[in-house]
Amino acid sequence: MSRRVKEMLKENNELQEQLSDDGKKVLTDIVVYLRGVPVSMYEQERVRRDITQMLIDGEKRGSSAREVIGEDYREFCDNIVGEIPHMTWKEKMFVSVRDTLPAVAVLLVIWCFGRLLEVLTDVLSTFNCPVTLGNVLGGILLLAGSEGLITLLTRYSFESSRTFNVKWGAVLAVVFIAAVCVNYLITYKLFSIHIGLGVVLALAVYGAYRLIDDRID
């Protein structure tokens, strides 16, 4: 993320410390919801700063968060976000790529270490490790499951229903279990890759993430 966003994040984190525990909990739910709306990180932090100040001022008057914001936090956030310019399709694309790259880098590191352990157990093996169809499909499922989890957390941050949480938790658990099973059960070999190249790719993906992240508000 850009320097101005980092500075605003730091300022907002410090400002948040002036809130009571109840105020911090409400603000956390609001921030989680804001992370899922299609506006830039900079605009999200501007909204966060304004809402934090509103809550602080309200607490000084002896008012609770519900008295300051109202009963429906979602509607309150939607009304504010509706007045903010949304990201263009190009900005959304860059943000999506940026947010996906760390997960891809982690998957590459996990794959490299897993293959390295396999190689070390067989002294006759080379460092050219097979990439199976299961590896690819399992990775896609893990990325999709991770993205789904983030979407649910942001979209339904104000939900408190235990049934809701259990239902979606079970769905995501099935996705992650399926990813693991697919990874190990589908052994059709697509190609081989040197373990060193795998490490280089993981570092390159992480480098691409940092490069994009520094350029996006």
LODORO-892694 format. One record per atom (N, C-alpha, C): x negated, y negated, z negated; residue number from 1. Coordinates in nm, 3 decimals. Layout:
N
- X:Y:Z:i
- X:Y:Z:NUM
...
***
This chain:
217
- X:Y:Z:i
- -0.083:0.119:0.000:1
- 0.000:0.000:0.000:1
- -0.087:-0.125:0.000:1
- -0.034:-0.238:0.044:2
- -0.112:-0.361:0.056:2
- -0.146:-0.418:-0.081:2
- -0.241:-0.512:-0.081:3
- -0.286:-0.571:-0.207:3
- -0.173:-0.644:-0.278:3
- -0.090:-0.717:-0.201:4
- 0.016:-0.793:-0.267:4
- 0.119:-0.702:-0.333:4
- 0.142:-0.583:-0.273:5
- 0.234:-0.488:-0.334:5
- 0.173:-0.431:-0.462:5
- 0.042:-0.400:-0.457:6
- -0.025:-0.348:-0.576:6
- -0.021:-0.449:-0.689:6
- -0.042:-0.577:-0.655:7
- -0.038:-0.681:-0.757:7
- 0.101:-0.696:-0.817:7
- 0.204:-0.689:-0.730:8
- 0.340:-0.701:-0.780:8
- 0.379:-0.580:-0.864:8
- 0.333:-0.462:-0.825:9
- 0.359:-0.342:-0.905:9
- 0.301:-0.358:-1.045:9
- 0.178:-0.408:-1.052:10
- 0.114:-0.428:-1.182:10
- 0.191:-0.529:-1.265:10
- 0.232:-0.640:-1.203:11
- 0.307:-0.743:-1.274:11
- 0.441:-0.689:-1.323:11
- 0.509:-0.613:-1.239:12
- 0.639:-0.559:-1.278:12
- 0.627:-0.457:-1.390:12
- 0.521:-0.376:-1.385:13
- 0.500:-0.279:-1.493:13
- 0.477:-0.350:-1.626:13
- 0.402:-0.460:-1.622:14
- 0.378:-0.536:-1.744:14
- 0.506:-0.605:-1.791:14
- 0.584:-0.658:-1.697:15
- 0.709:-0.725:-1.732:15
- 0.808:-0.627:-1.794:15
- 0.809:-0.504:-1.743:16
- 0.901:-0.402:-1.791:16
- 0.881:-0.371:-1.939:16
- 0.759:-0.389:-1.988:17
- 0.729:-0.359:-2.128:17
- 0.805:-0.449:-2.225:17
- 0.863:-0.556:-2.176:18
- 0.941:-0.646:-2.263:18
- 1.081:-0.593:-2.290:18
- 1.121:-0.489:-2.217:19
- 1.254:-0.433:-2.232:19
- 1.260:-0.333:-2.348:19
- 1.380:-0.314:-2.399:20
- 1.403:-0.210:-2.499:20
- 1.398:-0.074:-2.432:20
- 1.399:0.032:-2.511:21
- 1.396:0.167:-2.453:21
- 1.517:0.192:-2.364:21
- 1.635:0.146:-2.407:22
- 1.756:0.164:-2.326:22
- 1.745:0.085:-2.195:22
- 1.691:-0.036:-2.205:23
- 1.674:-0.117:-2.086:23
- 1.576:-0.054:-1.988:23
- 1.468:0.006:-2.041:24
- 1.369:0.073:-1.955:24
- 1.433:0.193:-1.885:24
- 1.519:0.266:-1.955:25
- 1.583:0.384:-1.894:25
- 1.673:0.342:-1.779:25
- 1.751:0.237:-1.799:26
- 1.839:0.188:-1.692:26
- 1.755:0.139:-1.575:26
- 1.649:0.066:-1.604:27
- 1.564:0.014:-1.498:27
- 1.497:0.127:-1.420:27
- 1.456:0.233:-1.489:28
- 1.393:0.347:-1.422:28
- 1.490:0.410:-1.323:28
- 1.616:0.429:-1.364:29
- 1.717:0.485:-1.272:29
- 1.736:0.396:-1.150:29
- 1.736:0.266:-1.173:30
- 1.754:0.171:-1.064:30
- 1.635:0.175:-0.968:30
- 1.514:0.180:-1.024:31
- 1.394:0.184:-0.940:31
- 1.390:0.311:-0.856:31
- 1.427:0.425:-0.918:32
- 1.430:0.551:-0.843:32
- 1.528:0.540:-0.726:32
- 1.643:0.478:-0.750:33
- 1.742:0.461:-0.644:33
- 1.687:0.369:-0.535:33
- 1.620:0.261:-0.574:34
- 1.565:0.167:-0.477:34
- 1.461:0.231:-0.387:34
- 1.387:0.328:-0.440:35
- 1.284:0.395:-0.359:35
- 1.344:0.469:-0.240:35
- 1.473:0.494:-0.243:36
- 1.535:0.569:-0.134:36
- 1.606:0.481:-0.032:36
- 1.604:0.349:-0.051:37
- 1.672:0.261:0.044:37
- 1.574:0.215:0.151:37
- 1.622:0.188:0.273:38
- 1.533:0.156:0.386:38
- 1.484:0.013:0.389:38
- 1.424:-0.033:0.279:39
- 1.361:-0.164:0.278:39
- 1.216:-0.145:0.235:39
- 1.132:-0.240:0.264:40
- 0.989:-0.225:0.237:40
- 0.962:-0.218:0.087:40
- 0.846:-0.163:0.052:41
- 0.805:-0.153:-0.087:41
- 0.796:-0.292:-0.150:41
- 0.751:-0.389:-0.073:42
- 0.739:-0.526:-0.123:42
- 0.877:-0.580:-0.163:42
- 0.975:-0.559:-0.076:43
- 1.110:-0.607:-0.106:43
- 1.169:-0.531:-0.225:43
- 1.140:-0.401:-0.235:44
- 1.187:-0.323:-0.349:44
- 1.132:-0.380:-0.480:44
- 1.004:-0.416:-0.479:45
- 0.942:-0.469:-0.600:45
- 0.993:-0.610:-0.632:45
- 1.030:-0.686:-0.531:46
- 1.090:-0.817:-0.556:46
- 1.224:-0.801:-0.625:46
- 1.303:-0.705:-0.576:47
- 1.432:-0.677:-0.639:47
- 1.411:-0.626:-0.781:47
- 1.315:-0.537:-0.797:48
- 1.285:-0.484:-0.930:48
- 1.248:-0.596:-1.028:48
- 1.166:-0.690:-0.982:49
- 1.126:-0.802:-1.067:49
- 1.247:-0.884:-1.110:49
- 1.337:-0.914:-1.014:50
- 1.454:-0.994:-1.046:50
- 1.546:-0.922:-1.145:50
- 1.566:-0.792:-1.122:51
- 1.655:-0.716:-1.211:51
- 1.592:-0.704:-1.350:51
- 1.462:-0.683:-1.354:52
- 1.394:-0.674:-1.484:52
- 1.411:-0.803:-1.562:52
- 1.395:-0.916:-1.495:53
- 1.410:-1.045:-1.563:53
- 1.554:-1.064:-1.610:53
- 1.652:-1.020:-1.529:54
- 1.792:-1.029:-1.569:54
- 1.816:-0.949:-1.696:54
- 1.761:-0.828:-1.703:55
- 1.780:-0.744:-1.820:55
- 1.712:-0.803:-1.943:55
- 1.593:-0.858:-1.923:56
- 1.521:-0.921:-2.034:56
- 1.600:-1.040:-2.089:56
- 1.648:-1.124:-1.998:57
- 1.727:-1.240:-2.040:57
- 1.855:-1.195:-2.112:57
- 1.917:-1.088:-2.060:58
- 2.038:-1.037:-2.122:58
- 2.012:-0.985:-2.263:58
- 1.903:-0.913:-2.280:59
- 1.870:-0.859:-2.412:59
- 1.842:-0.970:-2.511:59
- 1.783:-1.080:-2.464:60
- 1.758:-1.194:-2.553:60
- 1.890:-1.255:-2.600:60
- 1.994:-1.243:-2.517:61
- 2.127:-1.294:-2.557:61
- 2.205:-1.191:-2.637:61
- 2.147:-1.070:-2.649:62
- 2.217:-0.964:-2.720:62
- 2.309:-0.881:-2.632:62
- 2.292:-0.890:-2.500:63
- 2.377:-0.817:-2.406:63
- 2.309:-0.688:-2.362:63
- 2.390:-0.583:-2.342:64
- 2.337:-0.456:-2.294:64
- 2.321:-0.461:-2.143:64
- 2.257:-0.357:-2.087:65
- 2.239:-0.350:-1.942:65
- 2.373:-0.347:-1.869:65
- 2.469:-0.275:-1.924:66
- 2.600:-0.265:-1.859:66
- 2.673:-0.399:-1.861:66
- 2.650:-0.476:-1.965:67
- 2.713:-0.609:-1.972:67
- 2.647:-0.704:-1.873:67
- 2.519:-0.685:-1.847:68
- 2.448:-0.771:-1.753:68
- 2.476:-0.731:-1.609:68
- 2.467:-0.601:-1.581:69
- 2.477:-0.551:-1.443:69
- 2.618:-0.510:-1.405:69
- 2.691:-0.455:-1.500:70
- 2.822:-0.401:-1.471:70
- 2.823:-0.251:-1.488:70
- 2.938:-0.190:-1.473:71
- 2.953:-0.046:-1.495:71
- 2.892:0.038:-1.383:71
- 2.899:-0.013:-1.262:72
- 2.855:0.064:-1.145:72
- 2.717:0.015:-1.100:72
- 2.612:0.084:-1.143:73
- 2.476:0.044:-1.107:73
- 2.452:0.060:-0.957:73
- 2.509:0.165:-0.899:74
- 2.490:0.190:-0.756:74
- 2.545:0.075:-0.673:74
- 2.666:0.032:-0.705:75
- 2.728:-0.078:-0.630:75
- 2.646:-0.206:-0.647:75
- 2.596:-0.227:-0.768:76
- 2.513:-0.345:-0.795:76
- 2.389:-0.344:-0.705:76
- 2.321:-0.229:-0.699:77
- 2.201:-0.218:-0.616:77
- 2.234:-0.233:-0.468:77
- 2.343:-0.170:-0.424:78
- 2.382:-0.177:-0.282:78
- 2.412:-0.321:-0.241:78
- 2.476:-0.397:-0.330:79
- 2.508:-0.536:-0.298:79
- 2.381:-0.618:-0.280:79
- 2.281:-0.592:-0.365:80
- 2.155:-0.666:-0.354:80
- 2.080:-0.625:-0.228:80
- 2.068:-0.493:-0.207:81
- 1.993:-0.442:-0.092:81
- 2.058:-0.483:0.039:81
- 2.191:-0.497:0.037:82
- 2.261:-0.536:0.158:82
- 2.222:-0.674:0.209:82
- 2.168:-0.756:0.120:83
- 2.126:-0.892:0.158:83
- 1.980:-0.898:0.202:83
- 1.910:-0.785:0.196:84
- 1.767:-0.782:0.229:84
- 1.747:-0.724:0.369:84
- 1.659:-0.783:0.449:85
- 1.632:-0.726:0.583:85
- 1.579:-0.583:0.570:85
- 1.639:-0.491:0.644:86
- 1.594:-0.352:0.639:86
- 1.477:-0.330:0.734:86
- 1.406:-0.222:0.712:87
- 1.291:-0.192:0.797:87
- 1.335:-0.158:0.939:87
- 1.250:-0.188:1.035:88
- 1.276:-0.148:1.172:88
- 1.245:0.001:1.187:88
- 1.283:0.059:1.300:89
- 1.258:0.202:1.321:89
- 1.108:0.231:1.321:89
- 1.029:0.137:1.372:90
- 0.884:0.159:1.373:90
- 0.829:0.159:1.230:90
- 0.877:0.066:1.147:91
- 0.832:0.061:1.008:91
- 0.874:0.188:0.933:91
- 0.996:0.235:0.959:92
- 1.043:0.359:0.896:92
- 0.955:0.476:0.937:92
- 0.916:0.480:1.064:93
- 0.833:0.589:1.115:93
- 0.698:0.590:1.043:93
- 0.636:0.472:1.031:94
- 0.506:0.465:0.964:94
- 0.517:0.504:0.817:94
- 0.624:0.462:0.752:95
- 0.643:0.498:0.611:95
- 0.662:0.649:0.597:95
- 0.740:0.709:0.688:96
- 0.762:0.853:0.683:96
- 0.631:0.930:0.703:96
- 0.551:0.883:0.800:97
- 0.422:0.947:0.824:97
- 0.332:0.932:0.702:97
- 0.327:0.811:0.647:98
- 0.244:0.787:0.528:98
- 0.284:0.878:0.411:98
- 0.415:0.891:0.389:99
- 0.462:0.970:0.275:99
- 0.443:1.120:0.296:99
- 0.434:1.164:0.423:100
- 0.418:1.306:0.452:100
- 0.272:1.350:0.447:100
- 0.182:1.259:0.482:101
- 0.039:1.294:0.493:101
- -0.020:1.350:0.363:101
- 0.009:1.294:0.244:102
- -0.048:1.354:0.123:102
- -0.008:1.499:0.103:102
- 0.119:1.531:0.133:103
- 0.165:1.669:0.119:103
- 0.093:1.760:0.218:103
- 0.072:1.711:0.340:104
- 0.000:1.791:0.440:104
- -0.144:1.815:0.393:104
- -0.207:1.711:0.338:105
- -0.344:1.726:0.289:105
- -0.351:1.829:0.176:105
- -0.255:1.824:0.085:106
- -0.251:1.921:-0.026:106
- -0.234:2.062:0.027:106
- -0.143:2.080:0.124:107
- -0.121:2.212:0.182:107
- -0.248:2.264:0.250:107
- -0.320:2.176:0.319:108
- -0.445:2.217:0.384:108
- -0.549:2.260:0.281:108
- -0.558:2.184:0.171:109
- -0.654:2.220:0.066:109
- -0.618:2.355:0.005:109
- -0.488:2.374:-0.023:110
- -0.444:2.503:-0.080:110
- -0.475:2.617:0.015:110
- -0.448:2.594:0.145:111
- -0.474:2.698:0.244:111
- -0.624:2.728:0.250:111
- -0.707:2.624:0.249:112
- -0.852:2.644:0.256:112
- -0.903:2.725:0.137:112
- -0.859:2.689:0.017:113
- -0.905:2.761:-0.101:113
- -0.854:2.905:-0.102:113
- -0.729:2.922:-0.055:114
- -0.674:3.058:-0.049:114
- -0.752:3.145:0.047:114
- -0.783:3.089:0.163:115
- -0.859:3.165:0.262:115
- -1.003:3.187:0.215:115
- -1.059:3.088:0.146:116
- -1.195:3.102:0.097:116
- -1.206:3.217:-0.003:116
- -1.106:3.229:-0.088:117
- -1.105:3.340:-0.184:117
- -1.098:3.474:-0.112:117
- -1.017:3.478:-0.005:118
- -1.007:3.602:0.072:118
- -1.141:3.637:0.137:118
- -1.206:3.532:0.188:119
- -1.335:3.555:0.254:119
- -1.440:3.603:0.154:119
- -1.441:3.542:0.036:120
- -1.541:3.577:-0.065:120
- -1.523:3.719:-0.117:120
- -1.403:3.773:-0.105:121
- -1.381:3.910:-0.152:121
- -1.426:4.013:-0.049:121
- -1.460:3.967:0.067:122
- -1.505:4.058:0.172:122
- -1.632:4.003:0.235:122
- -1.746:4.057:0.195:123
- -1.875:4.004:0.240:123
- -1.894:4.021:0.390:123
- -1.817:4.106:0.450:124
- -1.832:4.129:0.594:124
- -1.751:4.030:0.676:124
- -1.667:3.951:0.608:125
- -1.581:3.856:0.680:125
- -1.661:3.735:0.725:125
- -1.614:3.669:0.823:126
- -1.674:3.542:0.864:126
- -1.591:3.429:0.803:126
- -1.636:3.307:0.826:127
- -1.563:3.193:0.773:127
- -1.457:3.144:0.872:127
- -1.433:3.221:0.977:128
- -1.321:3.192:1.066:128
- -1.196:3.259:1.010:128
- -1.104:3.179:0.961:129
- -0.986:3.232:0.892:129
- -0.863:3.226:0.981:129
- -0.779:3.329:0.978:130
- -0.660:3.330:1.061:130
- -0.551:3.236:1.010:130
- -0.481:3.172:1.102:131
- -0.362:3.094:1.069:131
- -0.243:3.171:1.124:131
- -0.155:3.213:1.033:132
- -0.042:3.296:1.075:132
- 0.082:3.211:1.097:132
- 0.179:3.272:1.163:133
- 0.309:3.206:1.182:133
- 0.372:3.179:1.046:133
- 0.350:3.271:0.951:134
- 0.403:3.251:0.816:134
- 0.344:3.129:0.748:134
- 0.212:3.106:0.770:135
- 0.148:2.986:0.713:135
- 0.217:2.859:0.763:135
- 0.242:2.855:0.893:136
- 0.301:2.735:0.954:136
- 0.445:2.716:0.908:136
- 0.526:2.823:0.916:137
- 0.667:2.812:0.876:137
- 0.680:2.784:0.727:137
- 0.595:2.851:0.647:138
- 0.599:2.827:0.503:138
- 0.564:2.683:0.469:138
- 0.464:2.628:0.539:139
- 0.426:2.489:0.516:139
- 0.538:2.393:0.553:139
- 0.606:2.421:0.665:140
- 0.718:2.336:0.707:140
- 0.830:2.340:0.603:140
- 0.860:2.461:0.553:141
- 0.964:2.473:0.451:141
- 0.927:2.398:0.323:141
- 0.800:2.406:0.283:142
- 0.756:2.335:0.164:142
- 0.767:2.183:0.183:142
- 0.729:2.135:0.300:143
- 0.740:1.991:0.328:143
- 0.886:1.948:0.329:143
- 0.972:2.030:0.391:144
- 1.115:1.997:0.396:144
- 1.175:1.999:0.256:144
- 1.137:2.100:0.176:145
- 1.188:2.109:0.040:145
- 1.143:1.991:-0.044:145
- 1.016:1.949:-0.029:146
- 0.965:1.835:-0.104:146
- 1.038:1.707:-0.065:146
- 1.058:1.689:0.066:147
- 1.129:1.571:0.113:147
- 1.273:1.572:0.064:147
- 1.336:1.691:0.064:148
- 1.473:1.703:0.013:148
- 1.481:1.669:-0.134:148
- 1.383:1.713:-0.211:149
- 1.381:1.685:-0.354:149
- 1.371:1.535:-0.379:149
- 1.282:1.468:-0.305:150
- 1.267:1.323:-0.321:150
- 1.395:1.251:-0.283:150
- 1.458:1.295:-0.174:151
- 1.583:1.232:-0.129:151
- 1.692:1.245:-0.234:151
- 1.705:1.364:-0.292:152
- 1.807:1.386:-0.394:152
- 1.781:1.302:-0.518:152
- 1.654:1.295:-0.560:153
- 1.621:1.218:-0.679:153
- 1.652:1.070:-0.660:153
- 1.626:1.017:-0.540:154
- 1.651:0.875:-0.516:154
- 1.799:0.847:-0.492:154
- 1.865:0.931:-0.414:155
- 2.004:0.905:-0.378:155
- 2.099:0.925:-0.496:155
- 2.067:1.021:-0.582:156
- 2.157:1.052:-0.692:156
- 2.093:1.025:-0.827:156
- 2.015:0.916:-0.835:157
- 1.944:0.885:-0.960:157
- 2.040:0.848:-1.073:157
- 2.164:0.806:-1.038:158
- 2.260:0.768:-1.141:158
- 2.352:0.882:-1.183:158
- 2.336:0.999:-1.118:159
- 2.421:1.113:-1.151:159
- 2.375:1.175:-1.283:159
- 2.472:1.212:-1.366:160
- 2.438:1.275:-1.494:160
- 2.504:1.412:-1.509:160
- 2.574:1.457:-1.403:161
- 2.644:1.584:-1.410:161
- 2.547:1.701:-1.415:161
- 2.561:1.786:-1.516:162
- 2.474:1.902:-1.528:162
- 2.499:2.000:-1.415:162
- 2.627:2.013:-1.374:163
- 2.662:2.104:-1.264:163
- 2.593:2.060:-1.136:163
- 2.591:1.930:-1.111:164
- 2.524:1.876:-0.992:164
- 2.377:1.910:-0.993:164
- 2.312:1.887:-1.105:165
- 2.169:1.912:-1.116:165
- 2.136:2.060:-1.097:165
- 2.215:2.148:-1.158:166
- 2.191:2.292:-1.149:166
- 2.211:2.339:-1.005:166
- 2.316:2.290:-0.940:167
- 2.347:2.334:-0.803:167
- 2.233:2.299:-0.707:167
- 2.191:2.174:-0.707:168
- 2.087:2.135:-0.614:168
- 1.952:2.189:-0.656:168
- 1.932:2.206:-0.785:169
- 1.809:2.269:-0.831:169
- 1.796:2.411:-0.780:169
- 1.909:2.483:-0.779:170
- 1.909:2.620:-0.729:170
- 1.880:2.624:-0.578:170
- 1.939:2.529:-0.503:171
- 1.916:2.523:-0.358:171
- 1.768:2.499:-0.328:171
- 1.709:2.404:-0.398:172
- 1.568:2.373:-0.375:172
- 1.478:2.489:-0.417:172
- 1.516:2.557:-0.526:173
- 1.437:2.672:-0.570:173
- 1.437:2.781:-0.464:173
- 1.553:2.803:-0.400:174
- 1.563:2.903:-0.294:174
- 1.473:2.864:-0.176:174
- 1.471:2.734:-0.143:175
- 1.387:2.687:-0.032:175
- 1.240:2.712:-0.060:175
- 1.195:2.680:-0.181:176
- 1.054:2.698:-0.215:176
- 1.017:2.846:-0.223:176
- 1.107:2.928:-0.276:177
- 1.081:3.072:-0.281:177
- 1.073:3.129:-0.140:177
- 1.165:3.082:-0.054:178
- 1.164:3.128:0.086:178
- 1.033:3.089:0.154:178
- 0.982:2.970:0.124:179
- 0.856:2.924:0.183:179
- 0.741:3.016:0.144:179
- 0.737:3.054:0.017:180
- 0.632:3.144:-0.030:180
- 0.643:3.281:0.036:180
- 0.765:3.333:0.043:181
- 0.787:3.465:0.104:181
- 0.749:3.466:0.251:181
- 0.793:3.361:0.323:182
- 0.762:3.351:0.466:182
- 0.611:3.345:0.486:182
- 0.543:3.271:0.399:183
- 0.399:3.255:0.411:183
- 0.325:3.389:0.404:183
- 0.372:3.479:0.319:184
- 0.302:3.606:0.298:184
- 0.359:3.722:0.380:184
- 0.485:3.712:0.420:185
- 0.547:3.825:0.489:185
- 0.533:3.818:0.642:185
- 0.530:3.698:0.696:186
- 0.515:3.684:0.842:186
- 0.366:3.669:0.872:186
- 0.306:3.776:0.918:187
- 0.159:3.779:0.933:187
- 0.112:3.769:1.078:187
- 0.203:3.733:1.169:188
- 0.164:3.721:1.309:188
- 0.060:3.611:1.325:188
- -0.056:3.646:1.380:189
- -0.168:3.552:1.390:189
- -0.150:3.458:1.509:189
- -0.158:3.328:1.483:190
- -0.149:3.228:1.589:190
- -0.287:3.192:1.643:190
- -0.381:3.166:1.553:191
- -0.517:3.132:1.592:191
- -0.605:3.139:1.468:191
- -0.735:3.119:1.488:192
- -0.828:3.117:1.375:192
- -0.892:2.979:1.365:192
- -0.930:2.944:1.243:193
- -0.993:2.816:1.221:193
- -1.104:2.832:1.118:193
- -1.215:2.767:1.140:194
- -1.327:2.775:1.047:194
- -1.289:2.705:0.917:194
- -1.328:2.764:0.805:195
- -1.291:2.710:0.675:195
- -1.342:2.567:0.658:195
- -1.461:2.540:0.714:196
- -1.518:2.406:0.705:196
- -1.433:2.305:0.780:196
- -1.382:2.347:0.897:197
- -1.296:2.259:0.974:197
- -1.166:2.231:0.899:197
- -1.118:2.332:0.827:198
- -0.997:2.313:0.747:198
- -1.016:2.205:0.642:198
- -1.132:2.209:0.577:199
- -1.163:2.107:0.475:199
- -1.173:1.969:0.540:199
- -1.239:1.962:0.655:200
- -1.251:1.835:0.727:200
- -1.114:1.781:0.765:200
- -1.025:1.869:0.811:201
- -0.889:1.826:0.847:201
- -0.815:1.771:0.726:201
- -0.830:1.839:0.611:202
- -0.764:1.793:0.489:202
- -0.812:1.653:0.452:202
- -0.944:1.631:0.462:203
- -0.999:1.499:0.432:203
- -0.955:1.395:0.534:203
- -0.945:1.436:0.660:204
- -0.902:1.344:0.765:204
- -0.757:1.302:0.744:204
- -0.671:1.398:0.706:205
- -0.530:1.367:0.679:205
- -0.519:1.269:0.563:205
- -0.597:1.295:0.458:206
- -0.594:1.204:0.342:206
- -0.645:1.065:0.381:206
- -0.750:1.062:0.463:207
- -0.802:0.934:0.510:207
- -0.699:0.857:0.592:207
- -0.624:0.930:0.676:208
- -0.519:0.867:0.756:208
- -0.410:0.810:0.666:208
- -0.377:0.884:0.559:209
- -0.276:0.837:0.463:209
- -0.322:0.705:0.399:209
- -0.449:0.700:0.353:210
- -0.499:0.579:0.288:210
- -0.501:0.461:0.385:210
- -0.537:0.489:0.510:211
- -0.543:0.384:0.611:211
- -0.404:0.326:0.636:211
- -0.305:0.413:0.653:212
- -0.168:0.366:0.676:212
- -0.111:0.297:0.553:212
- -0.139:0.357:0.436:213
- -0.085:0.304:0.311:213
- -0.135:0.162:0.285:213
- -0.260:0.134:0.320:214
- -0.316:0.000:0.297:214
- -0.256:-0.104:0.390:214
- -0.193:-0.060:0.498:215
- -0.139:-0.152:0.596:215
- 0.012:-0.173:0.583:215
- 0.076:-0.095:0.493:216
- 0.222:-0.102:0.480:216
- 0.259:-0.168:0.349:216
- 0.352:-0.262:0.353:217
- 0.403:-0.324:0.231:217
- 0.503:-0.231:0.163:217
***
